[in-house]
């Protein structure tokens, strides 16, 4: 693991595995590499895998600005420049999937293949008000245990996940910067790129949980993209990388071949 100084902030990243094509694996809003650790450990056996954490979350620096989705996408490109990688496969979960849309739209020459894991819809995303209000209060008060309980109760989460995972997830949310927590949430709510999807020429794979409330919107986005495919994963909700990592790894590796 290491840090790269990217656009006035030290961003955490890990470059591991020296087989196959360079592949970026990116987390979602208020998440971290921890959410994708198991999937990453499987993918690195066959690919050169680069994981990173967005500014303002996890081990990356809390910068004063740079919290728009376009800025986060630009950070990914600059990290690839830092690593001297021109073309790469990109895997993004949730918010990270939204960044994938932007990369394919604005940097089509850089992205070889696009894998979207339960991405935020191209028409935008807002967390349910009741859930968001409680999450805001618990984060403000650094009440990790209450936030862990709230995450545990959320319907889109699988009960197979361990208590330690929910604790780490709550801890990451509470330690995120205000810029990331509020700024990116506002950006996702205002996200509106549906009209650009038809122009994406990058081969794209949508992977979505059957129990994810975003599935219908993800399906609508898939049909707007002529070079896309979709796989719906059984027994999974929004956090498919946690719930079905082995299945995802196999499908992703076959798509990248």
C-alpha positions as CSV (number, residue, x, y, z in Angstrom):
1,X,0.0,0.0,0.0
2,X,1.1,3.6,-0.7
3,X,0.1,7.2,-1.1
4,X,0.2,9.3,-4.2
5,X,0.1,13.1,-4.2
6,X,-2.8,13.7,-6.6
7,X,-4.2,17.2,-7.1
8,X,-3.2,18.6,-3.7
9,X,-4.2,15.6,-1.7
10,X,-2.5,12.4,-0.6
11,X,-4.6,9.5,-1.9
12,X,-4.2,6.0,-0.6
13,X,-3.9,3.2,-3.2
14,X,-2.6,-0.3,-3.5
15,X,-1.1,-1.8,-6.6
16,X,-0.9,-5.6,-6.4
17,X,-0.9,-8.7,-8.6
18,X,1.3,-8.7,-11.6
19,X,-0.7,-10.8,-14.0
20,X,-3.0,-9.7,-16.7
21,X,-4.3,-6.3,-17.5
22,X,-4.4,-3.3,-15.2
23,X,-7.7,-3.1,-13.5
24,X,-9.0,-0.5,-11.1
25,X,-11.4,-1.4,-8.3
26,X,-13.2,1.5,-6.7
27,X,-15.6,1.7,-3.7
28,X,-18.8,3.6,-3.1
29,X,-19.9,6.7,-1.2
30,X,-18.6,6.8,2.4
31,X,-17.1,3.4,1.9
32,X,-13.5,2.3,1.6
33,X,-11.3,-0.5,0.2
34,X,-12.6,-2.6,3.1
35,X,-15.9,-3.1,1.3
36,X,-14.1,-4.7,-1.7
37,X,-11.3,-6.5,0.1
38,X,-12.5,-10.0,-0.4
39,X,-13.4,-9.4,-4.1
40,X,-10.0,-7.7,-4.6
41,X,-8.1,-10.7,-3.0
42,X,-9.7,-12.9,-5.7
43,X,-9.2,-10.6,-8.6
44,X,-5.5,-10.0,-7.9
45,X,-4.8,-13.6,-8.6
46,X,-5.5,-13.0,-12.3
47,X,-5.1,-9.3,-12.8
48,X,-2.9,-6.3,-11.9
49,X,-5.3,-4.8,-9.4
50,X,-5.2,-1.2,-8.3
51,X,-7.5,-0.3,-5.4
52,X,-7.8,3.3,-4.1
53,X,-9.8,5.3,-1.6
54,X,-11.3,8.6,-2.5
55,X,-10.2,11.9,-1.0
56,X,-12.0,12.5,2.3
57,X,-12.6,8.9,3.2
58,X,-10.6,5.9,4.5
59,X,-6.9,6.5,4.6
60,X,-6.9,9.2,2.0
61,X,-6.4,12.9,3.0
62,X,-9.3,15.1,3.9
63,X,-8.7,17.9,1.4
64,X,-10.6,21.3,1.5
65,X,-12.2,20.8,-1.9
66,X,-12.3,18.3,-4.8
67,X,-15.5,16.5,-3.8
68,X,-17.5,16.6,-7.0
69,X,-18.1,13.3,-8.9
70,X,-16.2,14.8,-11.9
71,X,-13.3,15.6,-9.5
72,X,-13.2,12.1,-8.2
73,X,-13.2,10.7,-11.7
74,X,-10.3,13.0,-12.5
75,X,-8.4,11.7,-9.5
76,X,-8.6,8.2,-10.9
77,X,-7.1,9.4,-14.2
78,X,-4.3,11.2,-12.4
79,X,-3.5,8.2,-10.3
80,X,-3.3,6.1,-13.5
81,X,-1.0,8.8,-14.9
82,X,1.1,8.6,-11.7
83,X,1.4,4.8,-12.2
84,X,2.1,5.2,-15.9
85,X,-0.9,3.2,-16.9
86,X,-2.7,4.5,-20.0
87,X,-5.5,2.0,-20.6
88,X,-7.2,0.1,-17.8
89,X,-10.3,-1.9,-17.0
90,X,-12.5,-0.2,-14.4
91,X,-14.7,-1.8,-11.7
92,X,-16.8,0.6,-9.6
93,X,-19.4,-0.1,-6.9
94,X,-22.4,2.2,-6.3
95,X,-20.9,5.8,-6.4
96,X,-17.8,4.2,-7.9
97,X,-20.1,2.9,-10.7
98,X,-21.2,6.5,-11.3
99,X,-17.6,7.4,-11.6
100,X,-17.3,4.7,-14.2
101,X,-20.0,6.3,-16.3
102,X,-18.1,9.6,-16.2
103,X,-14.8,7.9,-17.1
104,X,-16.3,6.2,-20.1
105,X,-18.0,9.4,-21.2
106,X,-15.1,11.8,-20.7
107,X,-12.0,9.6,-21.0
108,X,-13.1,6.8,-23.5
109,X,-9.6,6.3,-24.8
110,X,-8.4,5.4,-21.3
111,X,-11.1,2.8,-20.3
112,X,-10.8,-0.6,-22.0
113,X,-13.8,-2.3,-20.2
114,X,-16.3,-1.0,-17.7
115,X,-17.7,-3.2,-14.9
116,X,-20.5,-1.5,-12.9
117,X,-21.4,-3.1,-9.6
118,X,-24.9,-1.9,-8.5
119,X,-24.1,1.6,-9.8
120,X,-25.9,4.7,-8.8
121,X,-28.5,5.4,-11.6
122,X,-27.6,7.8,-14.4
123,X,-30.6,9.9,-13.3
124,X,-29.3,10.4,-9.8
125,X,-29.7,8.8,-6.3
126,X,-30.9,10.0,-2.9
127,X,-30.9,7.9,0.2
128,X,-34.3,7.3,1.8
129,X,-35.0,10.3,4.0
130,X,-35.6,8.5,7.3
131,X,-32.5,6.4,6.9
132,X,-30.4,9.4,5.8
133,X,-31.6,11.6,8.7
134,X,-30.7,8.9,11.3
135,X,-27.3,8.3,9.6
136,X,-26.6,12.0,9.7
137,X,-27.3,12.3,13.4
138,X,-25.3,9.2,14.4
139,X,-22.3,10.4,12.2
140,X,-22.4,13.9,13.8
141,X,-22.3,12.4,17.3
142,X,-19.7,9.7,16.3
143,X,-22.1,7.1,17.5
144,X,-20.6,4.1,15.8
145,X,-22.6,1.5,17.6
146,X,-26.0,3.1,16.8
147,X,-24.9,3.5,13.2
148,X,-23.8,-0.1,13.0
149,X,-27.3,-1.1,14.3
150,X,-28.9,1.1,11.7
151,X,-26.9,-0.4,8.9
152,X,-27.7,-3.9,10.1
153,X,-31.4,-3.2,10.0
154,X,-31.3,-1.8,6.5
155,X,-33.3,-4.1,4.1
156,X,-30.8,-4.0,1.3
157,X,-28.1,-5.7,3.4
158,X,-27.5,-9.4,3.6
159,X,-27.7,-11.1,7.0
160,X,-24.6,-13.2,6.0
161,X,-22.4,-10.2,6.7
162,X,-20.5,-10.3,10.0
163,X,-20.8,-7.8,12.9
164,X,-17.2,-6.8,12.4
165,X,-18.0,-5.7,8.8
166,X,-20.9,-3.5,10.0
167,X,-18.7,-2.0,12.7
168,X,-16.0,-1.1,10.2
169,X,-18.5,0.3,7.8
170,X,-20.0,2.6,10.5
171,X,-16.5,3.6,11.6
172,X,-15.6,4.7,8.0
173,X,-18.8,6.7,7.7
174,X,-18.1,8.5,11.0
175,X,-14.5,9.3,10.0
176,X,-15.3,10.6,6.5
177,X,-14.8,14.3,5.7
178,X,-17.8,16.6,5.5
179,X,-16.8,17.3,1.9
180,X,-17.1,13.7,1.0
181,X,-20.1,12.9,3.1
182,X,-22.3,15.9,2.2
183,X,-20.7,17.0,-1.0
184,X,-20.8,13.7,-2.8
185,X,-24.3,13.0,-1.5
186,X,-25.5,16.3,-3.1
187,X,-23.6,15.4,-6.3
188,X,-25.3,12.0,-6.5
189,X,-28.7,13.6,-6.0
190,X,-28.1,16.0,-8.9
191,X,-26.4,13.4,-11.1
192,X,-28.1,13.4,-14.6
193,X,-26.2,11.9,-17.4
194,X,-28.9,9.6,-18.9
195,X,-28.7,11.4,-22.3
196,X,-25.0,10.6,-22.6
197,X,-25.3,6.8,-22.1
198,X,-26.0,6.1,-25.7
199,X,-22.6,7.5,-26.6
200,X,-20.6,5.2,-24.4
201,X,-18.7,2.8,-26.7
202,X,-16.8,1.0,-24.0
203,X,-17.8,-2.6,-23.5
204,X,-19.8,-2.6,-20.3
205,X,-21.0,-5.2,-17.8
206,X,-23.7,-4.3,-15.2
207,X,-23.7,-6.6,-12.2
208,X,-26.7,-6.1,-9.9
209,X,-28.2,-7.8,-6.9
210,X,-31.7,-9.2,-7.4
211,X,-32.8,-7.7,-4.1
212,X,-31.3,-4.3,-4.8
213,X,-33.9,-1.5,-4.9
214,X,-31.8,0.2,-7.7
215,X,-32.1,-2.8,-10.0
216,X,-35.0,-1.4,-12.1
217,X,-33.1,1.8,-12.7
218,X,-29.9,-0.1,-13.5
219,X,-31.9,-2.1,-16.1
220,X,-33.2,1.1,-17.7
221,X,-29.6,2.4,-17.9
222,X,-28.4,-0.9,-19.4
223,X,-30.9,-0.6,-22.3
224,X,-29.6,2.9,-23.1
225,X,-26.1,1.5,-23.7
226,X,-25.7,-0.5,-26.9
227,X,-22.5,-2.3,-25.9
228,X,-23.6,-3.4,-22.5
229,X,-24.5,-6.6,-20.8
230,X,-26.2,-7.3,-17.5
231,X,-25.9,-10.1,-14.9
232,X,-28.4,-10.2,-12.0
233,X,-27.0,-11.9,-9.0
234,X,-29.3,-14.1,-6.8
235,X,-29.3,-13.8,-3.0
236,X,-27.7,-10.3,-3.1
237,X,-28.8,-6.7,-2.5
238,X,-26.8,-3.5,-3.1
239,X,-23.5,-4.8,-1.5
240,X,-23.0,-7.6,-4.0
241,X,-19.2,-7.5,-3.6
242,X,-19.6,-8.4,0.1
243,X,-22.4,-10.9,-0.5
244,X,-21.2,-12.8,-3.6
245,X,-17.5,-12.1,-4.1
246,X,-16.6,-15.5,-5.6
247,X,-19.4,-15.3,-8.1
248,X,-18.5,-11.8,-9.1
249,X,-14.8,-12.6,-9.4
250,X,-15.5,-15.4,-11.8
251,X,-17.9,-13.4,-14.0
252,X,-15.6,-10.3,-14.1
253,X,-12.5,-12.4,-15.0
254,X,-14.4,-14.0,-17.9
255,X,-15.6,-10.6,-19.1
256,X,-12.0,-9.2,-19.0
257,X,-10.5,-12.1,-20.9
